Amino acid sequence: GPRMQPDATWAQMFCCIDADGENYRNSADLPLVRARNGEKYANQVAIYRMPEQPDTILSINGQGLYDGNRQLVGGVVTFRDITDIARKTSELQRLAQYDELTGLPNRSLFTEQLARAIGRSQRKSAPLAVLFVDLDRFKSVNDTLGHDIGDNLLRQVSGRLRKNLRIGDFSGRWGGDEFVVCLEDFGPSRNAAAAAQKLLLVLSEKYEIGNSEVYATPSIGIAIYPDSGDSADRLIKAADLAMYEAKKRGGGRFQYYSHALNAKLEQREELEVGLRHALLRNEFVLHYQPRIDVSSGRLIGLEALLRWQHPRFGLLPPGRFLKILESSGLIHSAGEWVINTACRQLASWQRQFELPDLSIAINLSPQQLKHGRLVKAVGKALEDTALDPGCIDLEIGDGDIVRQRSAELETLQGLRAYGVRLSLDHFGTRDISFSSLDTGVIDSFVLDQSLIQDVESNGSHQRIIRAAIAMARGLDIEVAAEGVETITQ
């Protein structure tokens, strides 16, 4: 430069900013210093900065400069300007690492940032927590107000997250309506709860979108390093589980991840791996529950109930593994096994006991209804067993699907076309509209056992059941009840 500073300081000043825009902490890493120390290197990327000018990004090669006696007397650097290339690359990287909708770091970048934060937390032995945030009822915002409003809501949520985190904390979008937050250096662990409480309040305030006022509350799970996990993946998974616990308790709250939950996580992982083999190893069994006609006392049918004979945990009811079957996509093959097994068993009992109208009830999972595979599976079972389709009663847990114009409805109509019967399970515990019963899709409904258990003493349950029976007669629908154990009931 025109005003050459003394040699040493100029070597310190030249390209003293590294590729990440940080000053080199260690002067031995500076390009000129390295060359003057006789080091030979290629493609060191560093930033050349001049007052009031945009930064220039250089790729530098360097080596020592020697005199005739092979004595090191200085250093030589050559460089090329890679500013444009670097900008383009970093733009592409940015696109690959940030979520398009909210501009927050995406899953992979957040996980990377979290791994670095864990390193810092380890070195300083300072606390670190991960919050997993999920919006309650987001699906209904999308369904009722449309995706544009849903997207707008997600953008506002990310804005509120950014505004309400302390400097040094960071957040990301995990996917859908799920966000993740990392808190660093927050002192005693109850401060993590205070931060979660603050986010709860901030994210629960009403959102104004266009002309709509939208309300959404979050469920938040908190996992603290290192008790809840020692890697980025484990911490996020732990916070996710804690969030589900918060949701289970009604949402709009936060929940810590605990050791009890941790044992659950490990058991869940073991169950998930086990489920992949359960079909191949014939570990599934069906238990059959009788259906009795109240007026005659005759056995009129059976309900097939899936059980898993687990090699380590013994006989497991669906409550322990159904969610995992659904989330891992194994529900389709397991469901097909149930349909085949139950139909073959029914056919053999019909012949053996000469009861041609004995029926079988099979529970369907909502996942199965989304898929055309189910219709094919039922068709094949009918073909293989030559059963009368009217003897097969497929039970659906959710009455709302009957009203939707959707893939599910298509599946239901495909099943109807075979002549199998469809019934609505757990009647009386969920809101069900009359219109969903009067579509002609449903043949019967099953009163939930929670209504039956105390029907002798609970007047309101008696009234609900009487009303349900009267309504069923009016719509020409049959009624069954689950969990009847005494004559009085």
C-alpha positions as CSV (number, residue, x, y, z in Angstrom):
1,G,0.0,0.0,0.0
2,P,1.1,3.7,-0.3
3,R,1.7,4.1,3.4
4,M,3.6,1.0,4.0
5,Q,3.5,0.2,7.7
6,P,6.5,-1.5,9.3
7,D,6.8,-5.0,8.0
8,A,5.5,-6.9,11.0
9,T,2.2,-5.1,11.4
10,W,1.5,-5.3,7.7
11,A,1.9,-9.0,7.9
12,Q,-0.5,-9.0,10.8
13,M,-3.0,-6.8,8.9
14,F,-3.0,-8.5,5.5
15,C,-6.0,-10.9,5.3
16,C,-6.4,-11.2,9.0
17,I,-10.0,-12.4,8.7
18,D,-10.8,-16.0,8.1
19,A,-13.3,-17.6,5.8
20,D,-16.1,-17.4,8.5
21,G,-15.6,-13.7,8.9
22,E,-13.8,-14.1,12.3
23,N,-10.4,-12.6,13.1
24,Y,-7.7,-15.2,13.3
25,R,-7.3,-15.9,17.0
26,N,-3.8,-17.2,16.5
27,S,-1.3,-15.0,14.6
28,A,0.6,-18.2,13.4
29,D,-2.5,-18.9,11.2
30,L,-2.2,-15.7,9.3
31,P,-1.4,-16.2,5.6
32,L,1.7,-14.0,5.5
33,V,3.0,-15.1,8.8
34,R,2.7,-18.7,7.7
35,A,4.7,-18.0,4.5
36,R,7.4,-16.1,6.4
37,N,7.7,-19.0,8.8
38,G,8.6,-21.1,5.7
39,E,5.4,-23.0,5.6
40,K,4.2,-24.1,2.2
41,Y,0.4,-24.2,1.7
42,A,-2.3,-23.9,-0.9
43,N,-5.9,-22.5,-1.1
44,Q,-6.1,-20.8,2.3
45,V,-9.3,-18.8,2.0
46,A,-9.1,-15.5,3.9
47,I,-10.8,-12.1,3.6
48,Y,-9.0,-8.9,2.6
49,R,-10.8,-5.9,4.2
50,M,-10.3,-2.2,3.4
51,P,-12.2,0.6,5.0
52,E,-15.4,1.6,3.2
53,Q,-15.1,-1.1,0.6
54,P,-16.8,-4.5,0.2
55,D,-14.7,-7.4,1.4
56,T,-12.6,-9.3,-1.1
57,I,-12.4,-13.1,-0.6
58,L,-9.0,-14.5,-1.6
59,S,-7.7,-18.0,-2.1
60,I,-4.0,-17.8,-1.1
61,N,-1.0,-20.0,-1.8
62,G,2.2,-19.3,0.2
63,Q,5.7,-20.5,0.8
64,G,9.0,-19.3,2.4
65,L,11.5,-17.1,0.5
66,Y,15.1,-18.3,0.8
67,D,18.4,-16.6,-0.1
68,G,21.4,-18.3,-1.9
69,N,22.5,-20.0,1.4
70,R,19.0,-21.5,1.7
71,Q,18.4,-19.2,4.7
72,L,14.8,-18.2,5.2
73,V,14.6,-14.5,4.6
74,G,10.8,-13.9,4.1
75,G,7.7,-15.3,2.5
76,V,5.9,-15.2,-0.8
77,V,2.1,-15.4,-1.3
78,T,0.1,-15.5,-4.5
79,F,-3.6,-15.2,-4.4
80,R,-6.7,-15.1,-6.6
81,D,-9.9,-13.3,-6.0
82,I,-12.7,-15.8,-5.5
83,T,-15.3,-13.3,-4.1
84,D,-18.0,-14.1,-6.8
85,I,-17.5,-17.9,-6.6
86,A,-17.6,-17.8,-2.8
87,R,-20.8,-15.7,-2.8
88,K,-22.6,-18.1,-5.2
89,T,-21.5,-21.2,-3.2
90,S,-22.5,-19.6,0.1
91,E,-25.9,-18.7,-1.4
92,L,-26.4,-22.3,-2.5
93,Q,-25.2,-23.5,0.9
94,R,-27.6,-21.1,2.6
95,L,-30.5,-22.4,0.5
96,A,-29.5,-26.0,1.5
97,Q,-29.3,-25.1,5.2
98,Y,-32.2,-22.8,5.8
99,D,-35.9,-23.4,5.8
100,E,-37.5,-21.6,2.8
101,L,-40.7,-20.6,4.5
102,T,-39.4,-19.2,7.8
103,G,-35.8,-18.5,7.1
104,L,-34.8,-20.4,10.2
105,P,-32.0,-23.0,10.1
106,N,-33.4,-26.3,8.9
107,R,-33.1,-29.7,10.5
108,S,-29.5,-30.5,9.4
109,L,-28.1,-27.0,10.1
110,F,-29.7,-26.9,13.6
111,T,-28.3,-30.3,14.4
112,E,-24.9,-29.1,13.4
113,Q,-25.2,-25.9,15.4
114,L,-26.4,-27.9,18.4
115,A,-23.4,-30.3,18.1
116,R,-21.1,-27.3,18.3
117,A,-23.0,-25.8,21.2
118,I,-22.7,-29.1,23.1
119,G,-18.9,-28.9,22.6
120,R,-18.9,-25.4,24.1
121,S,-21.1,-26.5,27.0
122,Q,-18.7,-29.4,27.7
123,R,-15.6,-27.2,27.7
124,K,-17.2,-24.5,30.0
125,S,-19.2,-27.2,31.9
126,A,-22.1,-24.8,31.4
127,P,-25.7,-26.0,31.1
128,L,-27.5,-26.4,27.8
129,A,-31.1,-27.3,27.0
130,V,-33.1,-28.2,23.9
131,L,-36.7,-27.2,23.6
132,F,-38.9,-29.0,21.1
133,V,-42.0,-26.9,20.2
134,D,-45.1,-28.2,18.4
135,L,-48.2,-26.2,17.8
136,D,-51.4,-27.7,19.1
137,R,-54.3,-27.9,16.6
138,F,-52.1,-26.6,13.7
139,K,-53.7,-29.1,11.4
140,S,-57.2,-27.7,12.1
141,V,-55.9,-24.2,11.2
142,N,-54.6,-25.6,7.9
143,D,-57.8,-27.5,7.2
144,T,-60.3,-24.8,8.1
145,L,-58.5,-21.6,7.1
146,G,-56.2,-23.0,4.3
147,H,-52.5,-23.5,3.8
148,D,-51.7,-19.8,3.1
149,I,-52.9,-18.8,6.6
150,G,-51.1,-21.9,8.0
151,D,-47.9,-20.8,6.3
152,N,-48.3,-17.3,7.5
153,L,-48.9,-18.5,11.0
154,L,-45.6,-20.5,10.9
155,R,-43.7,-17.4,9.7
156,Q,-45.1,-15.4,12.6
157,V,-44.2,-18.2,15.1
158,S,-40.6,-18.1,13.8
159,G,-40.6,-14.3,14.1
160,R,-41.7,-14.5,17.8
161,L,-39.1,-17.2,18.5
162,R,-36.3,-15.0,17.1
163,K,-37.5,-12.0,19.0
164,N,-37.8,-13.7,22.4
165,L,-34.6,-15.7,22.6
166,R,-31.6,-14.3,24.4
167,I,-28.5,-13.5,22.5
168,G,-26.6,-16.7,22.0
169,D,-29.7,-18.9,22.0
170,F,-30.8,-20.1,18.6
171,S,-33.8,-21.8,17.0
172,G,-34.6,-23.9,13.9
173,R,-37.6,-25.4,12.1
174,W,-37.7,-29.1,12.5
175,G,-40.5,-29.6,9.9
176,G,-44.2,-29.0,9.6
177,D,-45.3,-27.1,12.7
178,E,-42.4,-28.3,14.8
179,F,-39.6,-25.9,15.9
180,V,-36.4,-26.5,18.0
181,V,-34.6,-24.1,20.3
182,C,-31.2,-24.4,22.0
183,L,-30.6,-22.5,25.2
184,E,-27.1,-21.9,26.4
185,D,-25.6,-20.7,29.7
186,F,-28.9,-20.3,31.5
187,G,-27.7,-20.9,35.0
188,P,-29.8,-23.2,37.3
189,S,-32.0,-25.7,35.4
190,R,-35.2,-24.0,36.5
191,N,-34.2,-21.1,34.2
192,A,-34.8,-23.4,31.3
193,A,-38.4,-23.8,32.5
194,A,-38.7,-20.0,32.8
195,A,-37.6,-19.6,29.2
196,A,-40.1,-22.3,28.1
197,Q,-42.8,-20.5,30.1
198,K,-42.0,-17.2,28.4
199,L,-42.2,-18.9,24.9
200,L,-45.5,-20.5,26.0
201,L,-47.0,-17.1,26.7
202,V,-45.5,-15.4,23.7
203,L,-46.5,-18.1,21.2
204,S,-50.1,-18.4,22.7
205,E,-51.0,-14.7,22.1
206,K,-53.4,-14.3,19.2
207,Y,-52.0,-14.1,15.7
208,E,-53.6,-11.6,13.2
209,I,-53.4,-12.9,9.7
210,G,-55.2,-11.0,7.0
211,N,-58.7,-10.5,8.5
212,S,-58.5,-13.6,10.7
213,E,-57.6,-13.9,14.3
214,V,-55.9,-17.2,14.8
215,Y,-55.1,-18.8,18.1
216,A,-52.5,-21.5,18.5
217,T,-50.9,-22.8,21.7
218,P,-47.6,-24.7,21.8
219,S,-46.6,-27.9,23.5
220,I,-43.0,-27.7,24.6
221,G,-40.6,-30.5,25.6
222,I,-37.4,-29.7,27.5
223,A,-34.2,-31.9,27.4
224,I,-31.2,-30.8,29.4
225,Y,-27.6,-31.8,28.5
226,P,-26.1,-34.2,29.6
227,D,-28.8,-35.8,31.7
228,S,-31.2,-36.3,28.9
229,G,-28.7,-37.2,26.2
230,D,-25.1,-36.6,25.3
231,S,-25.4,-36.1,21.5
232,A,-27.4,-33.6,19.4
233,D,-29.7,-36.4,18.0
234,R,-30.4,-37.9,21.5
235,L,-31.2,-34.5,23.0
236,I,-33.6,-33.6,20.2
237,K,-35.3,-37.0,20.4
238,A,-35.6,-36.6,24.2
239,A,-37.1,-33.1,23.9
240,D,-39.5,-34.5,21.2
241,L,-40.7,-37.3,23.6
242,A,-41.1,-34.7,26.4
243,M,-43.2,-32.6,24.0
244,Y,-45.5,-35.6,23.3
245,E,-45.9,-36.0,27.1
246,A,-47.0,-32.3,27.2
247,K,-49.4,-32.9,24.3
248,K,-50.9,-35.9,26.1
249,R,-51.6,-33.7,29.0
250,G,-53.8,-31.5,26.9
251,G,-51.2,-29.2,25.3
252,G,-50.5,-25.6,26.0
253,R,-47.8,-26.6,28.5
254,F,-44.2,-27.7,28.8
255,Q,-42.8,-30.9,30.1
256,Y,-39.3,-32.0,31.2
257,Y,-37.7,-35.2,29.8
258,S,-37.2,-37.5,32.7
259,H,-35.3,-40.8,33.3
260,A,-38.6,-42.6,33.3
261,L,-39.3,-41.2,29.8
262,N,-35.7,-42.3,28.9
263,A,-36.4,-45.9,29.8
264,K,-39.6,-45.6,27.6
265,L,-37.5,-44.3,24.7
266,E,-35.1,-47.2,24.9
267,Q,-38.0,-49.6,25.2
268,R,-39.7,-48.0,22.3
269,E,-36.6,-48.4,20.2
270,E,-36.4,-52.0,21.1
271,L,-40.1,-52.5,20.3
272,E,-39.7,-50.8,17.0
273,V,-36.8,-53.0,16.0
274,G,-38.8,-56.1,17.3
275,L,-41.9,-55.1,15.3
276,R,-39.9,-55.3,12.1
277,H,-39.3,-58.9,12.8
278,A,-42.6,-59.8,14.5
279,L,-44.4,-60.7,11.3
280,L,-41.6,-62.9,10.0
281,R,-41.2,-64.6,13.3
282,N,-44.9,-65.3,13.7
283,E,-45.0,-63.4,17.0
284,F,-48.4,-61.8,16.4
285,V,-51.5,-63.7,17.7
286,L,-55.2,-62.9,17.6
287,H,-57.4,-63.3,20.6
288,Y,-61.2,-63.5,20.0
289,Q,-63.8,-61.8,22.1
290,P,-67.4,-63.1,21.8
291,R,-70.3,-61.0,20.6
292,I,-73.6,-62.0,22.2
293,D,-77.1,-61.0,21.0
294,V,-78.6,-59.5,24.2
295,S,-82.2,-60.6,23.3
296,S,-81.5,-64.3,22.7
297,G,-78.1,-64.8,24.5
298,R,-76.8,-66.4,21.3
299,L,-73.2,-66.1,20.1
300,I,-73.5,-64.0,16.9
301,G,-69.9,-63.1,16.3
302,L,-66.4,-62.5,17.5
303,E,-64.0,-59.5,17.6
304,A,-60.4,-60.2,16.6
305,L,-57.9,-58.5,18.9
306,L,-54.3,-58.2,18.0
307,R,-51.7,-59.2,20.6
308,W,-47.9,-59.4,20.3
309,Q,-46.1,-62.3,22.0
310,H,-42.9,-60.4,22.6
311,P,-39.9,-62.6,23.4
312,R,-38.8,-60.4,26.3
313,F,-41.8,-58.4,27.5
314,G,-44.4,-61.2,27.2
315,L,-47.9,-60.7,25.7
316,L,-48.4,-57.1,24.8
317,P,-51.8,-55.4,24.1
318,P,-52.0,-53.0,21.1
319,G,-51.8,-50.0,23.4
320,R,-48.1,-50.8,23.8
321,F,-47.2,-51.1,20.1
322,L,-49.9,-49.7,17.8
323,K,-48.5,-46.1,17.8
324,I,-45.1,-47.5,16.7
325,L,-46.7,-49.7,14.0
326,E,-48.4,-46.6,12.7
327,S,-45.5,-44.2,12.8
328,S,-43.1,-46.8,11.3
329,G,-45.4,-47.6,8.4
330,L,-45.6,-51.3,9.4
331,I,-49.3,-51.0,10.1
332,H,-50.2,-52.0,6.5
333,S,-48.5,-55.4,6.5
334,A,-49.6,-56.1,10.1
335,G,-53.2,-55.1,9.2
336,E,-53.2,-57.4,6.2
337,W,-52.0,-60.2,8.4
338,V,-54.8,-59.6,10.8
339,I,-57.5,-59.5,8.0
340,N,-56.2,-62.8,6.5
341,T,-55.8,-64.6,9.8
342,A,-59.2,-63.5,11.1
343,C,-61.0,-64.4,7.9
344,R,-59.4,-67.9,7.7
345,Q,-60.2,-68.5,11.3
346,L,-63.9,-67.4,10.8
347,A,-64.3,-69.6,7.8
348,S,-63.0,-72.7,9.6
349,W,-65.3,-72.0,12.7
350,Q,-68.3,-71.4,10.4
351,R,-67.8,-74.9,8.9
352,Q,-66.8,-76.7,12.1
353,F,-69.8,-75.4,14.2
354,E,-72.2,-75.1,11.2
355,L,-72.8,-71.4,12.0
356,P,-72.9,-69.9,8.5
357,D,-73.8,-66.4,9.8
358,L,-71.1,-66.1,12.5
359,S,-69.4,-62.7,12.0
360,I,-66.0,-61.3,12.7
361,A,-65.1,-57.7,13.7
362,I,-61.7,-56.4,12.8
363,N,-60.3,-53.0,13.9
364,L,-58.8,-50.7,11.3
365,S,-56.2,-48.0,12.0
366,P,-56.7,-44.5,10.4
367,Q,-53.4,-45.1,8.5
368,Q,-54.9,-48.1,6.7
369,L,-57.8,-46.1,5.5
370,K,-55.5,-43.7,3.7
371,H,-54.3,-46.5,1.5
372,G,-55.8,-48.4,-1.4
373,R,-53.9,-51.5,-0.2
374,L,-56.6,-52.1,2.3
375,V,-59.3,-52.6,-0.3
376,K,-57.1,-55.1,-2.2
377,A,-56.3,-57.0,1.0
378,V,-60.0,-57.4,1.9
379,G,-60.9,-58.5,-1.6
380,K,-58.1,-61.1,-1.6
381,A,-59.2,-62.4,1.9
382,L,-62.8,-62.8,0.6
383,E,-61.6,-64.6,-2.5
384,D,-59.4,-67.0,-0.5
385,T,-62.0,-67.9,2.1
386,A,-65.2,-67.6,0.1
387,L,-66.8,-66.0,3.1
388,D,-70.0,-64.1,2.8
389,P,-68.8,-60.4,2.9
390,G,-71.7,-59.5,5.2
391,C,-70.0,-61.6,8.0
392,I,-67.0,-59.2,8.0
393,D,-67.4,-56.1,10.1
394,L,-64.6,-53.5,9.8
395,E,-64.4,-51.1,12.8
396,I,-63.3,-47.5,12.3
397,G,-62.2,-45.4,15.3
398,D,-63.0,-41.9,13.9
399,G,-66.4,-40.8,12.7
400,D,-65.1,-37.7,10.9
401,I,-63.7,-39.6,8.0
402,V,-67.1,-40.5,6.8
403,R,-67.8,-36.8,6.1
404,Q,-64.6,-36.0,4.3
405,R,-64.3,-36.1,0.6
406,S,-60.9,-37.8,0.7
407,A,-58.8,-40.8,0.1
408,E,-60.3,-42.3,3.2
409,L,-63.8,-42.0,1.8
410,E,-62.7,-43.6,-1.4
411,T,-61.3,-46.6,0.6
412,L,-64.6,-46.9,2.5
413,Q,-66.6,-46.9,-0.7
414,G,-64.3,-49.5,-2.1
415,L,-64.9,-51.7,0.9
416,R,-68.7,-51.1,0.7
417,A,-68.6,-52.3,-2.9
418,Y,-67.5,-55.7,-1.6
419,G,-70.5,-55.8,0.7
420,V,-68.5,-55.9,4.0
421,R,-70.0,-54.0,6.9
422,L,-68.5,-50.9,8.4
423,S,-69.0,-49.8,12.0
424,L,-68.0,-46.9,14.2
425,D,-66.0,-47.8,17.3
426,H,-65.8,-46.0,20.6
427,F,-69.1,-44.4,20.1
428,G,-70.0,-41.8,22.8
429,T,-66.5,-40.7,23.6
430,R,-65.9,-38.4,20.6
431,D,-68.0,-35.7,18.9
432,I,-69.8,-37.4,16.0
433,S,-72.2,-35.6,13.8
434,F,-75.5,-37.0,12.7
435,S,-74.5,-36.3,9.1
436,S,-71.6,-38.7,9.4
437,L,-74.0,-41.5,10.5
438,D,-76.5,-40.7,7.9
439,T,-74.2,-41.1,4.9
440,G,-75.2,-44.7,4.4
441,V,-71.6,-45.7,4.9
442,I,-71.9,-46.9,8.5
443,D,-73.9,-50.1,9.3
444,S,-73.4,-50.1,13.1
445,F,-71.7,-48.5,16.0
446,V,-70.0,-49.8,19.1
447,L,-70.7,-48.0,22.4
448,D,-67.4,-47.3,24.2
449,Q,-66.8,-49.4,27.3
450,S,-66.3,-46.2,29.4
451,L,-70.0,-45.6,29.1
452,I,-70.8,-49.2,30.0
453,Q,-68.5,-49.7,33.0
454,D,-70.6,-47.6,35.4
455,V,-73.9,-47.6,33.5
456,E,-75.8,-49.1,36.6
457,S,-75.0,-46.1,38.7
458,N,-74.3,-43.3,36.2
459,G,-77.6,-41.7,35.2
460,S,-76.0,-39.5,32.5
461,H,-74.4,-42.6,30.8
462,Q,-77.8,-44.3,30.9
463,R,-79.4,-41.3,29.1
464,I,-76.6,-41.2,26.5
465,I,-77.0,-44.9,25.8
466,R,-80.8,-44.7,25.5
467,A,-80.4,-41.7,23.2
468,A,-77.8,-43.5,21.1
469,I,-80.0,-46.6,20.7
470,A,-83.0,-44.5,19.8
471,M,-81.0,-42.7,17.2
472,A,-79.6,-45.9,15.8
473,R,-83.1,-47.3,15.4
474,G,-84.2,-44.2,13.6
475,L,-81.2,-44.4,11.2
476,D,-81.6,-48.2,10.9
477,I,-78.2,-48.8,12.3
478,E,-77.2,-51.7,14.7
479,V,-75.7,-51.0,18.1
480,A,-73.2,-53.1,20.0
481,A,-71.5,-52.3,23.3
482,E,-68.0,-53.1,24.4
483,G,-67.1,-54.3,27.9
484,V,-70.4,-55.7,29.0
485,E,-69.6,-58.1,31.8
486,T,-72.7,-58.4,33.9
487,I,-76.4,-59.3,33.3
488,T,-77.5,-55.9,34.7
489,Q,-75.3,-54.0,32.3
